[in-house]
């Protein structure tokens, strides 16, 4: 094992966590053959098979379980070393490691850009993923901060709300309900809904909001991609429940319409989350304070949506 590399351990850990070469390749931004090569090289160093395939599924061998335990310990030691050195550097020259759910990627990079303009020399490691993967990163200490819509139930995390997140019903501009005022929710009972997959923050929020009104939507499609959902709505395949922060450009361009439904927008909150016992580097502490103090105002400015009125602002 003396010739095994940290890269091989990281690739193996990702494959073992997902039990999938393709999902590991997607997370690591590598090709699937490149991932397979790294795992094969590690297996050669170990002298034992680490993974076995039965049918279409991949399983860890006994040696693989042992390798995974030690790989995670080694990776964690390197993370702690990086954090200790980053703390010595302070904010300038520090590395900000943050994970955000996919609904945030429509504005979050611009928040990071504003933060970096104020703190020169900061480098960013940003991952955008679904709720499940972001929670995995948080639990595995693979990120300093996580940006989520829904607070966690666990007691070992610090969860702080920093901005409202309005959610609305959207349709194609030519939809028969577009432009109608104060639409009762029950009127949407015959409409086809195109929605996010179960387990996503947006889907959980939708289920909760509709349950409060005892409304059961007619779900026609479940799609993991916000962009695909928006395209389907534009094509008049149905309507959708989406974060107002994900549709600003389309509404401004007249490609989507926000329906004026009674009880909407439903307003949740963006939360910044970190593990309670996590020793945050100075740059992460500074970014957290930046979100708490200015996040709400900046997000409203960037997305041009005012939660209090439920309306997109016209371009200046």
Secondary structure by P-SEA (a helix, b strand, c coil): cccccaaaaaaaaaaaacccaaaaaaaacccaaaaaaaaaaaaaaaccccccccccbbbbcaaaaaaaaaaaaaaaaaaaaaaaaaaaaccccbbbbbbbcccccccaaaaaaaaaaaccccccbbbbbcaaaaaaaaaaccccbbbbccccccccbbbbbcbbbbbbbbccccccccccccccccccccccccccccccaaaaaaaaaaaaaccccccccccccaaaaaaaaaaccccccccccccaaaaaaccbbbbbcccccbbbbbbbbccccccccaaaaaaaaaaaccaaaaaaaaaccccccccccccc
